[in-house]
Amino acid sequence: MIVSPSLLSADFGNLDRDVEMLNRSEADWYHLDVMDGVFVPNISFGFPVIDAIATKAKKPLDVHLMIVNPDKFVSRVRDTGAAIMNVHQEACIHLNRTIQSIKAAGMKAAVTLNPATPVSTLEDIIGDVDMVLLMSVNPGFGGQKFIENTIAKTRRLRAMIDEAGSKALIEIDGGVNLETGARLAEAGADALVAGSFVFGAEHPESVIASLKAL
């Protein structure tokens, strides 16, 4: 299992410490949630913070743009050194064009679906994306309760990917812990984003190791 801890739940007063903890841990990626207060009802952080994290990070950056008009920022995300640029299907009028722009910039292209958006919306592009992120909470805030329908939705997405012969990974974000993580792994998930479950733990490196073992 790929584990991508969400820095949204990190201690921003001790960001160096938390990034170094992730460097030491078995985490695979750093999940960075950029929120604009328009697409989602919250504002998180922007490129100066990502640039600062990038100078310390020893693992790939998984940048998740919860913003309107993400197309405008493809080159800026690339300049952070990000390995993955993740955009919301709901925010992209011309999703195919956005995906191709991300790939042309040298990054992996990922698409996120909100809880109420069906996986069928990606049928005609599933062969072009490198990853699909299913939100298992409504985006905007950390620490929310896991939405149960995500299990069945993950199975539907896995079936679509397999039927299309796509190599896209499935990532899940929201309410992830060892119990929900195990069920998501069984349903076909490849990667788990965990925020408060990791950073709120007494021993976060052990929690990451447990998620990796699912």
MDTraj code that builds the backbone (N, CA, C; nanometers):
import mdtraj as md
import numpy as np

residues = "MET ILE VAL SER PRO SER LEU LEU SER ALA ASP PHE GLY ASN LEU ASP ARG ASP VAL GLU MET LEU ASN ARG SER GLU ALA ASP TRP TYR HIS LEU ASP VAL MET ASP GLY VAL PHE VAL PRO ASN ILE SER PHE GLY PHE PRO VAL ILE ASP ALA ILE ALA THR LYS ALA LYS LYS PRO LEU ASP VAL HIS LEU MET ILE VAL ASN PRO ASP LYS PHE VAL SER ARG VAL ARG ASP THR GLY ALA ALA ILE MET ASN VAL HIS GLN GLU ALA CYS ILE HIS LEU ASN ARG THR ILE GLN SER ILE LYS ALA ALA GLY MET LYS ALA ALA VAL THR LEU ASN PRO ALA THR PRO VAL SER THR LEU GLU ASP ILE ILE GLY ASP VAL ASP MET VAL LEU LEU MET SER VAL ASN PRO GLY PHE GLY GLY GLN LYS PHE ILE GLU ASN THR ILE ALA LYS THR ARG ARG LEU ARG ALA MET ILE ASP GLU ALA GLY SER LYS ALA LEU ILE GLU ILE ASP GLY GLY VAL ASN LEU GLU THR GLY ALA ARG LEU ALA GLU ALA GLY ALA ASP ALA LEU VAL ALA GLY SER PHE VAL PHE GLY ALA GLU HIS PRO GLU SER VAL ILE ALA SER LEU LYS ALA LEU".split()
xyz = np.array([
    [0.0834, -0.1195, 0.0000],
    [0.0000, 0.0000, 0.0000],
    [0.0874, 0.1251, 0.0000],
    [0.0547, 0.2175, -0.0897],
    [0.1216, 0.3481, -0.0921],
    [0.0575, 0.4361, 0.0158],
    [0.1388, 0.5009, 0.0971],
    [0.0872, 0.5890, 0.2021],
    [0.1342, 0.7315, 0.1741],
    [0.0369, 0.8242, 0.1690],
    [0.0649, 0.9639, 0.1372],
    [0.0074, 1.0527, 0.2474],
    [0.0814, 1.0736, 0.3568],
    [0.0303, 1.1552, 0.4667],
    [-0.0005, 1.2985, 0.4233],
    [-0.1142, 1.3498, 0.4699],
    [-0.1569, 1.4841, 0.4320],
    [-0.0976, 1.5875, 0.5264],
    [-0.0165, 1.6778, 0.4709],
    [0.0456, 1.7837, 0.5507],
    [-0.0561, 1.8850, 0.6010],
    [-0.1809, 1.8765, 0.5548],
    [-0.2852, 1.9661, 0.6046],
    [-0.3017, 1.9496, 0.7556],
    [-0.2716, 1.8297, 0.8055],
    [-0.2862, 1.8013, 0.9489],
    [-0.1556, 1.8164, 1.0260],
    [-0.0495, 1.8594, 0.9586],
    [0.0789, 1.8780, 1.0260],
    [0.0738, 1.9993, 1.1186],
    [0.1726, 2.0106, 1.2042],
    [0.1868, 2.1266, 1.2920],
    [0.2654, 2.2329, 1.2152],
    [0.1968, 2.3377, 1.1698],
    [0.2626, 2.4369, 1.0853],
    [0.3612, 2.5240, 1.1634],
    [0.3557, 2.5159, 1.2952],
    [0.4563, 2.5827, 1.3754],
    [0.5846, 2.5020, 1.3864],
    [0.5744, 2.3747, 1.3481],
    [0.6903, 2.2846, 1.3522],
    [0.6966, 2.2030, 1.2235],
    [0.6823, 2.2722, 1.1104],
    [0.6713, 2.2023, 0.9834],
    [0.7993, 2.1260, 0.9487],
    [0.9140, 2.1851, 0.9774],
    [1.0403, 2.1149, 0.9530],
    [1.0435, 1.9807, 1.0255],
    [1.0006, 1.9827, 1.1511],
    [1.0001, 1.8602, 1.2311],
    [0.9117, 1.7530, 1.1689],
    [0.7914, 1.7939, 1.1240],
    [0.6983, 1.6959, 1.0692],
    [0.7440, 1.6438, 0.9331],
    [0.8042, 1.7289, 0.8518],
    [0.8576, 1.6836, 0.7237],
    [0.9729, 1.5851, 0.7458],
    [1.0587, 1.6161, 0.8411],
    [1.1695, 1.5249, 0.8722],
    [1.1182, 1.3917, 0.9246],
    [1.0090, 1.3938, 1.0018],
    [0.9483, 1.2690, 1.0492],
    [0.9024, 1.1847, 0.9309],
    [0.8408, 1.2488, 0.8321],
    [0.7968, 1.1753, 0.7133],
    [0.9159, 1.1237, 0.6337],
    [1.0237, 1.2007, 0.6308],
    [1.1452, 1.1536, 0.5636],
    [1.1953, 1.0235, 0.6262],
    [1.1908, 1.0141, 0.7581],
    [1.2387, 0.8952, 0.8290],
    [1.1421, 0.7784, 0.8177],
    [1.0150, 0.8084, 0.8003],
    [0.9100, 0.7066, 0.8056],
    [0.9047, 0.6242, 0.6772],
    [0.8089, 0.5309, 0.6749],
    [0.7862, 0.4485, 0.5568],
    [0.6881, 0.5129, 0.4586],
    [0.6517, 0.6381, 0.4828],
    [0.5619, 0.7075, 0.3898],
    [0.6233, 0.7120, 0.2506],
    [0.5361, 0.7061, 0.1492],
    [0.5827, 0.7060, 0.0099],
    [0.5830, 0.8448, -0.0517],
    [0.4768, 0.9223, -0.0239],
    [0.4594, 1.0546, -0.0827],
    [0.4231, 1.1549, 0.0267],
    [0.4283, 1.2833, -0.0095],
    [0.3743, 1.3901, 0.0739],
    [0.2491, 1.4417, 0.0036],
    [0.1337, 1.4355, 0.0694],
    [0.0093, 1.4832, 0.0097],
    [-0.0125, 1.6277, 0.0520],
    [-0.0212, 1.7168, -0.0469],
    [-0.0311, 1.8604, -0.0205],
    [-0.1630, 1.9138, -0.0751],
    [-0.2529, 1.9531, 0.0148],
    [-0.3862, 2.0004, -0.0216],
    [-0.3868, 2.1524, -0.0335],
    [-0.4032, 2.2007, -0.1554],
    [-0.4110, 2.3453, -0.1800],
    [-0.5586, 2.3827, -0.1944],
    [-0.6076, 2.4683, -0.1036],
    [-0.7490, 2.5080, -0.1017],
    [-0.7610, 2.6587, -0.1204],
    [-0.8590, 2.6987, -0.2005],
    [-0.8689, 2.8405, -0.2368],
    [-0.9839, 2.9152, -0.1718],
    [-1.0673, 2.8480, -0.0924],
    [-1.1814, 2.9144, -0.0318],
    [-1.2952, 2.9410, -0.1278],
    [-1.2818, 2.8946, -0.2530],
    [-1.3866, 2.9117, -0.3545],
    [-1.4405, 2.7744, -0.3952],
    [-1.3520, 2.6885, -0.4449],
    [-1.3944, 2.5530, -0.4808],
    [-1.4318, 2.4728, -0.3575],
    [-1.3602, 2.4961, -0.2474],
    [-1.3928, 2.4349, -0.1179],
    [-1.4026, 2.5457, -0.0134],
    [-1.4782, 2.5223, 0.0951],
    [-1.5016, 2.6296, 0.1940],
    [-1.3892, 2.6429, 0.2957],
    [-1.2672, 2.6492, 0.2473],
    [-1.1537, 2.6650, 0.3373],
    [-1.0352, 2.7143, 0.2562],
    [-0.9384, 2.7761, 0.3226],
    [-0.8126, 2.8175, 0.2602],
    [-0.7006, 2.7484, 0.3370],
    [-0.6103, 2.6829, 0.2653],
    [-0.5041, 2.6093, 0.3345],
    [-0.3705, 2.6799, 0.3164],
    [-0.2967, 2.6456, 0.2141],
    [-0.1659, 2.7063, 0.1884],
    [-0.1416, 2.7081, 0.0388],
    [-0.0395, 2.7825, -0.0012],
    [-0.0111, 2.7963, -0.1432],
    [0.1319, 2.7604, -0.1772],
    [0.1806, 2.8163, -0.2854],
    [0.3105, 2.7754, -0.3400],
    [0.4308, 2.8087, -0.2514],
    [0.4328, 2.9192, -0.1777],
    [0.5488, 2.9421, -0.0907],
    [0.5687, 2.8292, 0.0109],
    [0.4592, 2.7787, 0.0656],
    [0.4692, 2.6687, 0.1618],
    [0.5142, 2.5407, 0.0921],
    [0.4587, 2.5134, -0.0265],
    [0.5004, 2.3936, -0.1009],
    [0.6482, 2.4020, -0.1359],
    [0.6927, 2.5192, -0.1792],
    [0.8351, 2.5368, -0.2114],
    [0.9227, 2.5089, -0.0896],
    [0.8780, 2.5552, 0.0267],
    [0.9550, 2.5336, 0.1494],
    [0.9602, 2.3856, 0.1854],
    [0.8467, 2.3171, 0.1722],
    [0.8426, 2.1727, 0.1996],
    [0.9336, 2.0983, 0.1030],
    [0.9315, 2.1400, -0.0229],
    [1.0106, 2.0723, -0.1265],
    [1.1601, 2.0770, -0.0969],
    [1.2062, 2.1818, -0.0290],
    [1.3493, 2.1918, 0.0007],
    [1.3929, 2.0891, 0.1046],
    [1.2974, 2.0389, 0.1830],
    [1.3277, 1.9427, 0.2900],
    [1.2852, 1.8003, 0.2541],
    [1.1867, 1.7891, 0.1672],
    [1.1268, 1.6586, 0.1379],
    [1.2218, 1.5683, 0.0594],
    [1.2258, 1.4421, 0.0976],
    [1.3102, 1.3442, 0.0298],
    [1.2274, 1.2416, -0.0470],
    [1.0976, 1.2701, -0.0569],
    [1.0060, 1.1806, -0.1270],
    [0.9160, 1.2628, -0.2188],
    [0.8482, 1.1996, -0.3151],
    [0.7689, 1.2741, -0.4134],
    [0.6549, 1.3553, -0.3516],
    [0.6281, 1.4705, -0.4139],
    [0.5166, 1.5558, -0.3732],
    [0.3926, 1.5197, -0.4541],
    [0.2835, 1.4936, -0.3824],
    [0.1534, 1.4579, -0.4387],
    [0.0641, 1.5806, -0.4166],
    [0.0610, 1.6712, -0.5156],
    [-0.0055, 1.8015, -0.4987],
    [-0.1504, 1.7935, -0.5460],
    [-0.2419, 1.8182, -0.4538],
    [-0.3863, 1.8066, -0.4770],
    [-0.4477, 1.9467, -0.4764],
    [-0.4868, 1.9943, -0.5947],
    [-0.5419, 2.1295, -0.6077],
    [-0.6934, 2.1273, -0.5922],
    [-0.7403, 2.1736, -0.4767],
    [-0.8842, 2.1885, -0.4541],
    [-0.9202, 2.3332, -0.4847],
    [-0.9083, 2.3690, -0.6127],
    [-0.9217, 2.5083, -0.6532],
    [-0.9958, 2.5185, -0.7855],
    [-1.0490, 2.6381, -0.8139],
    [-1.1048, 2.6646, -0.9459],
    [-0.9898, 2.6927, -1.0429],
    [-1.0112, 2.6674, -1.1696],
    [-0.9133, 2.6953, -1.2750],
    [-0.7738, 2.6393, -1.2478],
    [-0.7631, 2.5111, -1.2159],
    [-0.6305, 2.4548, -1.1881],
    [-0.5373, 2.4586, -1.3091],
    [-0.5950, 2.4671, -1.4290],
    [-0.5137, 2.4718, -1.5517],
    [-0.4119, 2.5862, -1.5485],
    [-0.4477, 2.6959, -1.4823],
    [-0.3609, 2.8135, -1.4776],
    [-0.2285, 2.7868, -1.4066],
    [-0.2245, 2.6795, -1.3267],
    [-0.1103, 2.6608, -1.2382],
    [-0.0255, 2.5379, -1.2705],
    [-0.0440, 2.4804, -1.3895],
    [0.0326, 2.3600, -1.4250],
    [0.1824, 2.3868, -1.4178],
    [0.2277, 2.4948, -1.4795],
    [0.3713, 2.5231, -1.4807],
    [0.4220, 2.5588, -1.3417],
    [0.3386, 2.6232, -1.2612],
    [0.3819, 2.6599, -1.1260],
    [0.3944, 2.5354, -1.0372],
    [0.3015, 2.4422, -1.0515],
    [0.3122, 2.3166, -0.9766],
    [0.4372, 2.2407, -1.0207],
    [0.4615, 2.2379, -1.1495],
    [0.5837, 2.1732, -1.2008],
    [0.7081, 2.2345, -1.1386],
    [0.7090, 2.3667, -1.1243],
    [0.8265, 2.4358, -1.0719],
    [0.8543, 2.4038, -0.9250],
    [0.7553, 2.3516, -0.8527],
    [0.7790, 2.3094, -0.7142],
    [0.8574, 2.1781, -0.7095],
    [0.8644, 2.1092, -0.8247],
    [0.9272, 1.9778, -0.8276],
    [0.8292, 1.8655, -0.8029],
    [0.6996, 1.8959, -0.8060],
    [0.5969, 1.7954, -0.7781],
    [0.6051, 1.6790, -0.8766],
    [0.5822, 1.5595, -0.8249],
    [0.5785, 1.4402, -0.9090],
    [0.4389, 1.4155, -0.9639],
    [0.3371, 1.4527, -0.8847],
    [0.1973, 1.4272, -0.9207],
    [0.1187, 1.5567, -0.9063],
    [0.0409, 1.5907, -1.0094],
    [-0.0522, 1.7031, -1.0001],
    [-0.1919, 1.6482, -1.0099],
    [-0.2716, 1.6781, -0.9086],
    [-0.4045, 1.6215, -0.8941],
    [-0.5093, 1.7312, -0.9032],
    [-0.6008, 1.7199, -0.9994],
    [-0.7046, 1.8213, -1.0199],
    [-0.8422, 1.7575, -1.0031],
    [-0.9393, 1.8384, -0.9690],
    [-1.0764, 1.7882, -0.9535],
    [-1.1486, 1.7864, -1.0876],
    [-1.2143, 1.6771, -1.1142],
    [-1.2959, 1.6661, -1.2349],
    [-1.3990, 1.7782, -1.2384],
    [-1.4544, 1.8118, -1.1213],
    [-1.5599, 1.9123, -1.1131],
    [-1.5090, 2.0530, -1.1431],
    [-1.3774, 2.0737, -1.1363],
    [-1.3200, 2.2069, -1.1576],
    [-1.2646, 2.2256, -1.2981],
    [-1.2669, 2.1200, -1.3785],
    [-1.2047, 2.1249, -1.5122],
    [-1.3100, 2.1138, -1.6211],
    [-1.3251, 2.2203, -1.6971],
    [-1.4221, 2.2195, -1.8076],
    [-1.3724, 2.1292, -1.9203],
    [-1.2417, 2.1352, -1.9480],
    [-1.1817, 2.0539, -2.0543],
    [-1.0784, 1.9600, -1.9910],
    [-1.1282, 1.8539, -1.9292],
    [-1.0425, 1.7677, -1.8491],
    [-0.9335, 1.7005, -1.9317],
    [-0.9665, 1.6585, -2.0535],
    [-0.8651, 1.5941, -2.1374],
    [-0.7478, 1.6878, -2.1629],
    [-0.7785, 1.8135, -2.1924],
    [-0.6741, 1.9134, -2.2174],
    [-0.5885, 1.9338, -2.0917],
    [-0.6543, 1.9390, -1.9767],
    [-0.5806, 1.9570, -1.8511],
    [-0.4852, 1.8409, -1.8267],
    [-0.5339, 1.7188, -1.8470],
    [-0.4512, 1.5989, -1.8266],
    [-0.3293, 1.6016, -1.9191],
    [-0.3520, 1.6367, -2.0442],
    [-0.2406, 1.6403, -2.1392],
    [-0.1398, 1.7498, -2.1020],
    [-0.1878, 1.8622, -2.0501],
    [-0.0981, 1.9701, -2.0092],
    [-0.0100, 1.9274, -1.8921],
    [-0.0688, 1.8555, -1.7976],
    [0.0068, 1.8064, -1.6820],
    [0.1159, 1.7104, -1.7275],
    [0.0795, 1.6198, -1.8171],
    [0.1774, 1.5223, -1.8669],
    [0.2871, 1.5907, -1.9475],
    [0.2490, 1.6894, -2.0278],
    [0.3480, 1.7611, -2.1082],
    [0.4469, 1.8356, -2.0201],
    [0.4026, 1.8709, -1.8975],
    [0.4905, 1.9403, -1.8033],
    [0.5822, 1.8425, -1.7286],
    [0.5655, 1.7130, -1.7555],
    [0.6543, 1.6139, -1.6967],
    [0.6084, 1.5550, -1.5650],
    [0.4803, 1.5747, -1.5310],
    [0.4266, 1.5210, -1.4056],
    [0.3277, 1.4082, -1.4331],
    [0.3015, 1.3278, -1.3314],
    [0.1934, 1.2306, -1.3374],
    [0.0621, 1.3066, -1.3242],
    [-0.0381, 1.2650, -1.4013],
    [-0.1669, 1.3342, -1.4012],
    [-0.2698, 1.2546, -1.3226],
    [-0.3281, 1.3193, -1.2219],
    [-0.4291, 1.2551, -1.1382],
    [-0.5565, 1.3390, -1.1393],
    [-0.6699, 1.2694, -1.1242],
    [-0.7999, 1.3361, -1.1216],
    [-0.8740, 1.2941, -0.9957],
    [-0.9326, 1.3923, -0.9271],
    [-1.0091, 1.3669, -0.8056],
    [-1.1585, 1.3755, -0.8335],
    [-1.2343, 1.2870, -0.7669],
    [-1.3798, 1.2911, -0.7718],
    [-1.4341, 1.3187, -0.6325],
    [-1.5255, 1.4151, -0.6223],
    [-1.5955, 1.4399, -0.4971],
    [-1.6895, 1.3234, -0.4651],
    [-1.7371, 1.3128, -0.3404],
    [-1.8207, 1.1982, -0.3027],
    [-1.9438, 1.1771, -0.3898],
    [-2.0072, 1.2841, -0.4377],
    [-2.1300, 1.2695, -0.5159],
    [-2.1065, 1.2537, -0.6661],
    [-1.9810, 1.2574, -0.7098],
    [-1.9488, 1.2449, -0.8520],
    [-1.9250, 1.0985, -0.8867],
    [-2.0008, 1.0408, -0.9801],
    [-1.9854, 0.8990, -1.0126],
    [-1.8569, 0.8713, -1.0893],
    [-1.8037, 0.7507, -1.0733],
    [-1.6814, 0.7139, -1.1440],
    [-1.7039, 0.7073, -1.2944],
    [-1.8288, 0.6931, -1.3370],
    [-1.8595, 0.6831, -1.4804],
    [-1.8187, 0.8080, -1.5575],
    [-1.8021, 0.9217, -1.4892],
    [-1.7612, 1.0440, -1.5579],
    [-1.6205, 1.0327, -1.6162],
    [-1.5439, 0.9327, -1.5714],
    [-1.4063, 0.9160, -1.6192],
    [-1.3912, 0.8064, -1.7234],
    [-1.5016, 0.7477, -1.7672],
    [-1.4945, 0.6357, -1.8621],
    [-1.4133, 0.6686, -1.9864],
    [-1.4282, 0.7884, -2.0380],
    [-1.3637, 0.8241, -2.1642],
    [-1.2221, 0.8791, -2.1477],
    [-1.1724, 0.8812, -2.0248],
    [-1.0373, 0.9330, -2.0038],
    [-0.9546, 0.8424, -1.9126],
    [-1.0132, 0.7332, -1.8666],
    [-0.9456, 0.6481, -1.7680],
    [-0.8138, 0.5913, -1.8203],
    [-0.8016, 0.5757, -1.9511],
    [-0.6771, 0.5255, -2.0082],
    [-0.5666, 0.6289, -2.0131],
    [-0.5997, 0.7551, -1.9897],
    [-0.5015, 0.8637, -1.9988],
    [-0.4482, 0.9103, -1.8637],
    [-0.5193, 0.8776, -1.7564],
    [-0.4784, 0.9284, -1.6250],
    [-0.3864, 0.8292, -1.5549],
    [-0.3001, 0.8833, -1.4706],
    [-0.2082, 0.7989, -1.3939],
    [-0.2669, 0.7586, -1.2592],
    [-0.3634, 0.8366, -1.2118],
    [-0.4242, 0.8059, -1.0818],
    [-0.5602, 0.8730, -1.0713],
    [-0.6512, 0.8076, -0.9983],
    [-0.7803, 0.8669, -0.9636],
    [-0.7884, 0.8716, -0.8118],
    [-0.8175, 0.9901, -0.7594],
    [-0.8356, 1.0076, -0.6151],
    [-0.9844, 1.0174, -0.5849],
    [-1.0330, 0.9267, -0.5021],
    [-1.1718, 0.9336, -0.4563],
    [-1.1756, 1.0012, -0.3207],
    [-1.2505, 1.1115, -0.3119],
    [-1.2701, 1.1763, -0.1828],
    [-1.3705, 1.0944, -0.1028],
    [-1.3298, 1.0516, 0.0169],
    [-1.4187, 0.9733, 0.1032],
    [-1.4761, 1.0596, 0.2157],
    [-1.4553, 1.1911, 0.2029],
    [-1.5247, 1.2936, 0.2815],
    [-1.5501, 1.4091, 0.1854],
    [-1.6362, 1.5024, 0.2236],
    [-1.6532, 1.6219, 0.1414],
    [-1.5316, 1.7117, 0.1605],
    [-1.4677, 1.7535, 0.0519],
    [-1.3389, 1.8235, 0.0634],
    [-1.3500, 1.9598, 0.1305],
    [-1.2414, 1.9951, 0.1982],
    [-1.2338, 2.1268, 0.2594],
    [-1.1791, 2.1264, 0.3998],
    [-1.1997, 2.0168, 0.4728],
    [-1.1561, 2.0118, 0.6116],
    [-1.1044, 1.8722, 0.6464],
    [-1.0065, 1.8660, 0.7345],
    [-0.9558, 1.7395, 0.7822],
    [-1.0399, 1.6868, 0.8978],
    [-1.0192, 1.5586, 0.9308],
    [-1.0823, 1.5003, 1.0480],
    [-1.2280, 1.4628, 1.0339],
    [-1.2809, 1.4533, 0.9101],
    [-1.4215, 1.4203, 0.8906],
    [-1.4451, 1.2689, 0.8934],
    [-1.5714, 1.2311, 0.9087],
    [-1.6100, 1.0906, 0.9137],
    [-1.6109, 1.0301, 0.7736],
    [-1.5616, 0.9106, 0.7635],
    [-1.5539, 0.8360, 0.6376],
    [-1.6934, 0.8111, 0.5805],
    [-1.7102, 0.8361, 0.4490],
    [-1.8378, 0.8110, 0.3802],
    [-1.8391, 0.6666, 0.3312],
    [-1.9332, 0.5882, 0.3825],
    [-1.9352, 0.4433, 0.3586],
    [-1.9454, 0.4046, 0.2111],
    [-2.0151, 0.4837, 0.1316],
    [-2.0315, 0.4506, -0.0101],
    [-1.8981, 0.4414, -0.0844],
    [-1.7922, 0.4955, -0.0248],
    [-1.6613, 0.4947, -0.0905],
    [-1.6118, 0.3528, -0.1167],
    [-1.6500, 0.2571, -0.0327],
    [-1.6061, 0.1186, -0.0527],
    [-1.6613, 0.0652, -0.1851],
    [-1.7924, 0.0788, -0.2047],
    [-1.8546, 0.0320, -0.3291],
    [-1.8032, 0.1118, -0.4482],
    [-1.7797, 0.2403, -0.4278],
    [-1.7298, 0.3265, -0.5352],
    [-1.5892, 0.2839, -0.5773],
    [-1.5072, 0.2445, -0.4802],
    [-1.3721, 0.1959, -0.5106],
    [-1.3796, 0.0684, -0.5940],
    [-1.4719, -0.0204, -0.5597],
    [-1.4875, -0.1441, -0.6374],
    [-1.5297, -0.1136, -0.7813],
    [-1.6215, -0.0179, -0.7972],
    [-1.6658, 0.0191, -0.9321],
    [-1.5502, 0.0773, -1.0132],
    [-1.4710, 0.1610, -0.9488],
    [-1.3574, 0.2210, -1.0182],
    [-1.2537, 0.1153, -1.0539],
    [-1.2263, 0.0217, -0.9627],
    [-1.1310, -0.0859, -0.9915],
    [-1.1771, -0.1677, -1.1116],
    [-1.3069, -0.1966, -1.1181],
    [-1.3608, -0.2733, -1.2306],
    [-1.3450, -0.1952, -1.3611],
    [-1.3712, -0.0646, -1.3583],
    [-1.3569, 0.0184, -1.4767],
    [-1.2117, 0.0199, -1.5250],
    [-1.1183, 0.0385, -1.4317],
    [-0.9764, 0.0426, -1.4669],
    [-0.9319, -0.0897, -1.5281],
    [-0.9713, -0.1996, -1.4643],
    [-0.9309, -0.3317, -1.5136],
    [-0.9909, -0.3602, -1.6507],
    [-1.1170, -0.3249, -1.6694],
    [-1.1840, -0.3494, -1.7967],
    [-1.1205, -0.2688, -1.9095],
    [-1.0764, -0.1471, -1.8785],
    [-1.0164, -0.0601, -1.9800],
    [-0.8694, -0.0925, -2.0051],
    [-0.8105, -0.1750, -1.9194],
    [-0.6676, -0.2020, -1.9317],
    [-0.5830, -0.0829, -1.8917],
    [-0.6403, 0.0055, -1.8110],
    [-0.5690, 0.1246, -1.7648],
    [-0.4698, 0.0862, -1.6549],
    [-0.3651, 0.1660, -1.6420],
    [-0.2674, 0.1455, -1.5353],
    [-0.2856, 0.2449, -1.4210],
    [-0.3996, 0.3130, -1.4207],
    [-0.4246, 0.4152, -1.3190],
    [-0.4299, 0.3554, -1.1791],
    [-0.3674, 0.4254, -1.0858],
    [-0.3769, 0.3887, -0.9452],
    [-0.5044, 0.4473, -0.8856],
    [-0.5513, 0.3870, -0.7766],
    [-0.6654, 0.4404, -0.7018],
    [-0.6156, 0.4898, -0.5666],
    [-0.6397, 0.6178, -0.5411],
    [-0.6015, 0.6796, -0.4138],
    [-0.7289, 0.7227, -0.3418],
    [-0.7298, 0.7105, -0.2083],
    [-0.8461, 0.7482, -0.1282],
    [-0.8041, 0.8520, -0.0248],
    [-0.8887, 0.9540, -0.0071],
    [-0.8571, 1.0640, 0.0848],
    [-0.9781, 1.0968, 0.1707],
    [-0.9622, 1.0785, 0.3036],
    [-1.0658, 1.1206, 0.3973],
    [-1.1098, 1.0101, 0.4912],
    [-1.0949, 1.0335, 0.6203],
    [-1.1413, 0.9357, 0.7184],
    [-1.0655, 0.8048, 0.7167],
    [-0.9422, 0.8076, 0.6680],
    [-0.8638, 0.6841, 0.6581],
    [-0.8011, 0.6503, 0.7936],
    [-0.8243, 0.5270, 0.8372],
    [-0.7574, 0.4715, 0.9543],
    [-0.7309, 0.3234, 0.9251],
    [-0.6901, 0.2471, 1.0234],
    [-0.6566, 0.1070, 0.9957],
    [-0.7800, 0.0262, 0.9563],
    [-0.8947, 0.0582, 1.0156],
    [-1.0175, -0.0170, 0.9839],
    [-1.0668, 0.0158, 0.8436],
    [-1.0831, 0.1453, 0.8124],
    [-1.1298, 0.1820, 0.6783],
    [-1.0225, 0.1505, 0.5742],
    [-0.8970, 0.1670, 0.6115],
    [-0.7879, 0.1374, 0.5189],
    [-0.7858, -0.0074, 0.4752],
    [-0.8096, -0.0989, 0.5690],
    [-0.8116, -0.2417, 0.5357],
    [-0.9252, -0.2742, 0.4395],
    [-1.0404, -0.2127, 0.4608],
    [-1.1550, -0.2363, 0.3720],
    [-1.1305, -0.1761, 0.2337],
    [-1.0656, -0.0603, 0.2302],
    [-1.0345, 0.0017, 0.1014],
    [-0.9312, -0.0802, 0.0247],
    [-0.8339, -0.1354, 0.0959],
    [-0.7344, -0.2204, 0.0310],
    [-0.8019, -0.3416, -0.0317],
    [-0.8957, -0.4012, 0.0396],
    [-0.9680, -0.5177, -0.0112],
    [-1.0515, -0.4810, -0.1342],
    [-1.1010, -0.3574, -0.1372],
    [-1.1854, -0.3118, -0.2485],
    [-1.1043, -0.2735, -0.3718],
    [-0.9721, -0.2622, -0.3562],
    [-0.8887, -0.2340, -0.4727],
    [-0.8083, -0.1061, -0.4686],
    [-0.8045, -0.0371, -0.3542],
    [-0.7266, 0.0868, -0.3441],
    [-0.5766, 0.0571, -0.3474],
    [-0.5017, 0.1483, -0.4094],
    [-0.3548, 0.1364, -0.4180],
    [-0.2827, 0.2317, -0.3249],
    [-0.3472, 0.3437, -0.2905],
    [-0.2820, 0.4489, -0.2125],
    [-0.3813, 0.5097, -0.1145],
    [-0.3326, 0.5406, 0.0053],
    [-0.4162, 0.5995, 0.1090],
    [-0.3568, 0.7325, 0.1544],
    [-0.4422, 0.8348, 0.1604],
    [-0.4054, 0.9635, 0.2182],
    [-0.4562, 0.9645, 0.3615],
    [-0.3692, 0.9945, 0.4566],
    [-0.4100, 0.9996, 0.5965],
    [-0.3517, 1.1258, 0.6590],
    [-0.4367, 1.2037, 0.7221],
    [-0.3926, 1.3281, 0.7830],
    [-0.3949, 1.3225, 0.9334],
    [-0.5124, 1.3459, 0.9916],
    [-0.5232, 1.3500, 1.1373],
    [-0.4889, 1.2158, 1.2007],
    [-0.5166, 1.1055, 1.1304],
    [-0.4850, 0.9739, 1.1843],
    [-0.3342, 0.9565, 1.2035],
    [-0.2562, 1.0173, 1.1154],
    [-0.1101, 1.0102, 1.1268],
    [-0.0584, 1.1159, 1.2241],
    [-0.0892, 1.2422, 1.1968],
    [-0.0281, 1.3510, 1.2729],
    [-0.0857, 1.3668, 1.4131],
    [-0.2043, 1.3085, 1.4360],
    [-0.2626, 1.3133, 1.5688],
    [-0.2208, 1.1971, 1.6569],
    [-0.1421, 1.1048, 1.6005],
    [-0.1009, 0.9856, 1.6744],
    [0.0187, 1.0144, 1.7648],
    [0.0289, 0.9373, 1.8718],
    [0.1426, 0.9516, 1.9627],
    [0.2720, 0.9076, 1.8948],
    [0.2595, 0.8052, 1.8099],
    [0.3756, 0.7534, 1.7373],
    [0.3423, 0.7471, 1.5873],
    [0.3482, 0.8607, 1.5173],
    [0.3039, 0.8653, 1.3776],
    [0.3805, 0.7715, 1.2847],
    [0.5086, 0.7510, 1.3103],
    [0.5845, 0.6604, 1.2224],
    [0.5328, 0.5172, 1.2314],
    [0.4893, 0.4770, 1.3488],
    [0.4320, 0.3430, 1.3652],
    [0.2970, 0.3322, 1.2938],
    [0.2184, 0.4398, 1.2994],
    [0.0895, 0.4413, 1.2294],
    [0.1124, 0.4288, 1.0788],
    [0.2097, 0.5006, 1.0261],
    [0.2419, 0.4925, 0.8835],
    [0.2832, 0.3507, 0.8467],
    [0.3655, 0.2885, 0.9291],
    [0.4086, 0.1512, 0.9035],
    [0.2913, 0.0549, 0.9018],
    [0.1941, 0.0767, 0.9900],
    [0.0749, -0.0087, 0.9946],
    [-0.0097, 0.0079, 0.8694],
    [-0.0243, 0.1314, 0.8208],
    [-0.0974, 0.1547, 0.6958],
    [-0.0250, 0.0900, 0.5782],
    [0.1075, 0.0997, 0.5760],
    [0.1857, 0.0392, 0.4684],
    [0.1620, -0.1108, 0.4596],
    [0.1378, -0.1733, 0.5746],
    [0.1247, -0.3196, 0.5809],
    [-0.0131, -0.3700, 0.5395],
    [-0.1078, -0.2800, 0.5149],
    [-0.2434, -0.3245, 0.4778],
    [-0.2453, -0.3962, 0.3436],
])
top = md.Topology()
chain = top.add_chain()
for i, resn in enumerate(residues, 1):
    res = top.add_residue(resn, chain, resSeq=i)
    for name in ("N", "CA", "C"):
        top.add_atom(name, md.element.get_by_symbol(name[0]), res)
traj = md.Trajectory(xyz[None], top)
